Amino acid sequence: MKVCKFGGTSVANAEQIKKVASIVKSDKTRRLVVVSAPGKRFPEDIKVTDLLIDLVNGVIAGVDYQERLEKVVSRFHVNAVDLGLDDTIIEELRRDLNKRIHHNLQISEQYLFDTIKACGEDYSARMIAAYLNKIGVKARYIGPKEAGLIVNEAPSRTMAIDEAYKNLAALKNSEDIVIFPGFFGFTKAGRLRTFDRGGSDITGSILAAAVQADVYENFTDVDCVFTANPKVVNHPSEIQEITYREMRELSYAGFSVFHDEALMPVVKLGIPVHIKNTNNPEAKGTKIVEKRHVNPHAITGISADAGFSILYISKYLMNREIGFGRKLLQILEEEYISYEHTPSGLDDISVIIRSHQLTPEKEERIIKRAYNELHADDVYFRHGFSMVVLVGEGMNNSTGLAARAATAISRTGANIEMINQGSSEVSLAFGILEKYEDTILRSLYEEFFAMAAYAN
């Protein structure tokens, strides 16, 4: 059995949905299909999820939101017409949106956001199921509530609980192809909660683990995973096979092809993930596996992500003070802030934080507490950083790699603000100013991939 997930560009319009249907029909083992909300049809287009967010913002602002609602309905209506479906599903969507707005407006803004945003995936799945049946393929829409995709309660990060996997295992017994909306689940109390960014990837992985699929196919709009961002590096080499650890590190640090959290459920069971292209399904794609064949390069890929801040704290004899790090991280915890890296020296420590978690008020409180409670000598925040990460299982057997990377960065004229390597030695991260990100990425690619190609 294969579980396959189709992303936003794969279901953006009727033409793409017909490709999805053809792919599903071509392989009888594709029994469970997870779909995203319709994405962009062209570069200037707006994703359905963004239209839904705009709708919620209008509702919360107390303005007349019917025009925004009709923009959402119109996107689905165009697809329905082009697929030859009747208007029943469109009228249902319009009624359902209005019902969700009126029913949930009084509960909380966050719940309203989740409930409305989930409509994109929900009606995408309903429409695709209807189209498959229209062309003679027995398919059935099944939603997370009916299937039992139970998630934890807020405010913790949305995750499926153990009971969900037991419930979802029954899907493998369906005689019809199951069309399942991604991105959301329900708590035991019946509240809808959405997963984080890339939530449909997470749903697909949960379902693959639940039914113990032979493979989890993730269809997107690129032929494979590349060694570097093709929007920055010209014609980067393709990755045919990559390990779970390598993919997670690359996804975490900016690779948008696959959500890093989505690997967790399949890793436990060793289920391989196959990245494929909806627009070119015959392409080999990239396989994400537990162990791969020998890679001639120590580095498998290079990624970069902006939007980081650094909290710098200095205190004389910090290294002798028992509990200093714990107290510092507790301050961050009480501000609901997670951290990414904590490089340190004898008398100073830096905490790397995703900038979106910070506000001027939070920064002021953290600095004040660090002075008052930790008795620090110096405390301040710096913003506008990117993390450039080299990833590869072969790094721990390579000498001089950090020196080569530092040399490649120095050639750009940029300064390295921070270096951090995990104990597993699968990744090596450099903190640099955002303005140098693309230049450094190209220089590192030249060092570790282009030069190797010339040598061969």
C-alpha positions, 0 to 999 in steps of 0.5 A: 500500500502507498500513501500519497500526498499532493501539495497545493500546486498539484491541486491548484486548478482543474488541469492539475487535479486531472493529473492527480487523478491520472497518477492515482489511477496508474497505480492500484497500490495508491489507496490513501490520498492526502491533499492540500488546499489549492495553491497558486495557479500562476506566480501572482496568484493567491493561495486559497489558504491566504484567501481564507486568512484574509476572510477571517481577518475581515470577520474579526475586524467587523467589516462586511466579509461577504466579498472575501468569502465569495473570493474563496467560493469562486476559486472552488467554483472555477475548478468545479466547472472545469471538472464538470461537477455540479454546483452542489459542492459549491453551495455546500461550501458557501453554507459551511463557511457562513456556519463556521463563522457564526458558530465559532466567532464567539469561542476564540480568534485562534479557533476561528482561524483554525476552523476557517483555514481548514476549509481549504484542504477539506473542500479540496478533498471533497472535490477530488473525491467527487471528480474521481467518482465522476470518471469511474474511480471508486473514491471516498472522502473521509475527514479527520473527525470521522477517521479519528485523527485525534490531536492534543489540546492547546496550547501545546504544538499540534501533534497526533496522539497515540490513539489516533494511529490506532483509529487511522489504521482502519483506513487500510481496509477501505475498498474505495480509494480514500481521499483525506484532507491534510493540515488538521485534526480534532481534539477529544473534546471535538475542537479542530486544530491545525498543524504548523506550516506544511501540515499536509505533509504531516498528515500524510506521514501520520496516515502512512505510519498508521496503515504501515504503508510500504512507501509514502509518496509526496507529490510536489512541483519539482522533480526531486530534492536538490543539493541547494536552492535552485532559485539561488544556485544555477542548476544544482545537482539532484539528490537521488537518495537522502537519509531521514536525518539529512532531510530533517536537517535540510528541511529545518534550515530552509528546504521547503520541499518537505516539512521537517516535522513530517518525518517523525511518524515514518522514521519510527517504522522505517517507511521510506518517503518518495518525493515526486513531481505531479507534473513529471511523475516519471521522473526518479524523484528523491527517496528519503530512507533510513540508510542510503548507498555511499555518497561520494560527497561528504556534504549531501546538501546546503540550505539557508534560512533567514529570520534569526536573532541572537541573545548575547549574555556575558558574565565573568566566570559563567562557566563555574556557575552551576545552573546558569544555563538552566536559569537562562533557558527557564526565562525563555520558557516562561516567555514561550520562546524556544531556542535553536542553538546555544554556542558558548564560551567561558564567560559568554553564551549566545542563544539563537532564536527564531525572530518571529517569537520575539516582541520589543516587550519580550526582549525588554523583559528578558534583558531585565531578568537576565540582569536582575536574576542572572546578574549578567555583566552584559545582555543584548539582542541582535537581529537580521541573521541567517543560518547557513547549514551544511548537511551530510552523513559523511561529515564525521569522517571528513577532515578539514571540512569546517576550514573549507567552509570557512574559507568559502565564506571568507571569499564573499567578504562576510563575517561568520557570527556563529559556528555550531556543530551538533554532536551527531556531526551530521550538520554544521551551521554558520550564523551570518548576516541575512544580506550575505545569505545568497552570496554565501550559499553560492560560494559554499556550493561552488566549494563542495559541489561544483569543484568536485564536478570539475575534478571528476 
